[in-house]
Amino acid sequence: MEKVQLGQLELSRLVMGHWRLAEWGLTSQELLALTEKTIELGITSFDHADIYGNYSCEKLFGEALALNKGLRDRIQIITKCGIKLVSDKYPERKVKVYDYSFDHIISSVDNSLKHLGTDRIDLLLLHRPAPFFDPAEVSRAFTKLRTEGKVLHFGVSNFTSMQFSMLAAHVDMPLVTNQVEISPYCLEHFVNGNIDFFLKENIKPMAWSPLAGGQLVKPEDEKAKRIFAELKKVAEELGGCSVDEVIFAWLLNHPAGILPILGTSKFDRVALAAGALKLKLSLEQWYKIYIASTGSQLP
């Protein structure tokens, strides 16, 4: 599978996402088997966050990796920090907050390393932009983590171009990506300037929820039904491939170099997504899907 350079970091073009890992109901051995098959397919990058699964997903993945210690050197682990959930694990919290203090970033990474059973995080992302944010604190934490070898590369998630630039001006290492929601259903970053910013700065974004939470394959609202109908037409034009493949190809064909994040425990769906790497949409097919999303022709 194609590999993508994010600065000095190399990721697989498709990323395996573990947001719902705790809901999959897999044993450690079953998760290991899925992980091994995914790696053999060429998908070697795995996306986590400290809060996923009410703080449980990193540990579940770490327990699976412990069954085959040789896998760690074949994969890239991505995780995120910054959100403090109201949780039964932290009963003292009364509201959800975003915490980017030096102490919290350091403690969050230490917890992630422990849960994942590893000595390093390949890519750490700040999970969401915060209204209370001190970039000097973040910079100090990043420098310490990199110096100690606990985190090799850094980035952000859900940031605007201004928020990205603000942080980049304060840290002494490159921010290698911005993980944002992109799909034929969610065009937010095509209109808010982020896609233009990614192209300008040669930043390859990661795309979470590329299937719009399932809306694009099991449409419920009118917008989703409109897009689904167009996706089916394009799938037929491309020789009868699946709607899933068309969705991923729509993302993969874009010149911004988007890295879609998969979120499934079904290996056949993982394989379908990988098949999209071979699909080439015409410009008109790409725009037909875009127009179906907006509901109106281009101006």
N, C-alpha and C positions, 0 to 999 in steps of 0.2 A: 504494500500500500504506500501511496505517496506520503512523504514526510514533509513537514512544514517547519521552517526556521523562524522562531520568534526571538530575534537577537541571537544569543548563543544557545538558546534552548531549542531542541528539536522535539516536536510533537507529531503524532499521527494525525492525518487530515480529519479523521473522525475520532471523536472522544467519547469514551464510555462514561455516562453519568450515573451517579449513585444517590441521587436525591431521594428516591423512593426505595432504596435497597432494603430498609427494614420492613417494608410492606410485601416484599417478594416471597417471604417465608422459606427461603433456602437454607439448608444446613451449610456449615462451613465447607464440607466436601463438595456439595452441589455448587456453591458459589465459586470454589476453586476451579471446578470443571468448566463452568461458564467462562471464567476469567481466562483459563488456558486456551479454550477454543477461540475466544475473542482475540487473544494475542496472536494465535496462529493465523488468524484472518488479516493481521497487520495492524489492528487497533491496539496500541500500546499505552495510550494516555487515559488516565482515570480521574474523573472529577468528583470532588468531595466538598464538604463544608463542615465546620465544627458542629453546627446546629442540625444537620440533616438527621432525620429520624429521632428527633428529640435527643440529640447528642449521642446517638447509638451507631450510626452508619460507619463511621471511621473504624470503630472497634470491630464491627462485624467483618469489614474488609480485612483488617489486620489479622483477625483470627484465621481467615481463609488463606492469606499470604503465608502465615506461619506454617502451613502444611506443606509448602513448597518454597523454601527460603531462596532458591535460585531465581524465582520470578522477579524479585525486587529489582535486580540489576537490568531487567529487560523492559521495565515499564517506567512511566513518568507519573508521579502522583501530584495532583493539583488539589489544593484545599483553600478554604476561605475563612476569614475571621471578621469580627467586628460587631455582630449582632448578639445581643444578650436577650434570650427568650425568657418569658415568664414560663417556668417549668417546674414540675415536681422535683427535679434535680436541684433547683435553686429556689426554694420556697420563700426566701427573703426578698425576692424581686417582686415588685408590685406592678411595674409596667415594662414593656419591651423598650430597650434603648440601644443606640449604636455607640459602642465604646472603642475609640481608637487611641486610647492612652498607651503610653509606653508599656506600662505594667500589664495591661490586658492583652496587647498583641503578643508580648513575650510569653505570658502564661498560656494563652490560647495555642500558640505553636507548640509549646512543651506538651500540652495535653494531646494535641494531634499526633505528635511524634510517638507518644506513649501508646495511644489507641491504635495507631497504624502499625506499630511494631517496627519502626524504621528510625534511622539516624538523620534523615534529611527529607525535606519537602522540596520537590523540584520547582514548584511554582505556587507562591502564596498570593492570593487575591484579597483585597479589601472588599467585603461583600456588598455594601451599599454606601452611597455617599451620605454624609451626615451633616445636619445643620450646625452641630457643635463639633468642630474638627480643627485640630492643631497640627498642621503639616510638619512642624519641627519635631513634635513627639513621634510622629510616624517615621520620619527620617531617622531619628535616633534608634528606633526599634529595628528598622530595616538594616541599618548599618551593623548593629550588634548581631542580628541573626545571620547576616551574610558572613561576617567576620568569624563567627563560631561554626560556620558550615551547616547550620540547621536549615537554612532556606537558601536555595541557589539562585532563584529568579523571582521577580515581583511583578504584580499587575493589579488591576482593579476589576470591579464588576458593577454594572449598572450606572457608571459615571457618564456625565455629559462631556463634551469636548473641553469645555472650560474647566470643569472639575479635574479632568485628566491633566490638563496643562498646568493647573495650579499645583497639583501634587508633584508633577514631573519637575517643576522649577525648584522644588525643595529637597528632593532626594538625590543622592550621588550615584545612583545606578539607574539604568533604563527601566521604564515600565513597559513590559513586553506585550501586553494585551489588555483588552477590555471585554469582559464577558457580559453580553447584553441579550435581550430577547429579540430574536429575529425569526420571522417565518412569513409565508405568504399571507397569514392572517394579521400578523403584527408588523406594520410598516413604520413604526415610530422612528426608527433610527435612519430611515431614508428621508424623513422630513425634518428632523431636528438638527441636522448637520453632522451627525456622528459618522455616517458612512463616508461623507466627503472628507471629514477629518482623518478617518482611518486611511483613506487613499493618499491624502496629502502627506501624512507622517509615516506611511508604509507600516501601519499597525494592522496586523491580521486579527480580526475580532473572533471570539468564540460566541456561538449562538445557542442560548438555552431555549428550551421548549420549541424546537423547530417544527413540531407537529401541533403546536398551539394547544397543548394539554389534551391531545386526542381529537380536538374539534375538526381538524382537517381530514381525518379518516372516518370519523363518526359524527358528521355535522348535525348540529341542533338548531342554531340560530340561522337567520336568513343570509347573513354574510358568509358564514361557513358553508352553507349549502351552495351558494353562488360560486365560491372558490372551488369546492369539491367538484361541481359539474365541469368547470374548466379544466381542472386537473385530470379528470377522466378523459376528456377529449384529447388532451396532450398525450396522455398515456397511450391512447389508441393510435395516435399519429406516430408515436415512437415504437410501434410494433407490439403493443399490448403489454407493456411493463406495468408494474403496480403503481398506484397513487403514491405510496410511500417513496418509491424511487424518484418520481417526478418532483416531489417536495424537496427531497435532499439534493437532487440535481439542480433545482432552482437556486438553492443556496450555494452549492459548490461551483456553479458556473459563473457566479458573480466575480468581477475582477478584484474585489476587496479581499479575496482569499479567506472567506468565512470558514471557520471550523465548527461544524454542527456537533452538538452534544446529544448522544443517544440516551434514552432513559427507559430501557426495557430489559426484562429478564428472559425474554424469548429469543433464543439464538437465531431462529429463522428471520426475525425482524432485523436483527443486527446484520445478518447476511444480505438482506434486501437493501439496507442502507449502504452497505459496501458496494453493492452492484450499481448504485447511482453514480459512482465515480467514473463509470464508463459511458454515461449518458451525456449527450450534447444537445442542449436545447437551442433552437433557433432564437434569434433576437425577438421575432414576432411571438413565438411561444412564451418566452419569458415575460413579455409585456402583456400578453393575454391574461396571464395569471395575476400580474400586478393590477391590471385594470379590473379584474373580477373582484379583487380585494377592496379597491377604492369605490367600486360601484359606478364609476364614471370614466369617460374617455379622457385621455391626456389633453391638457389645454392647447 
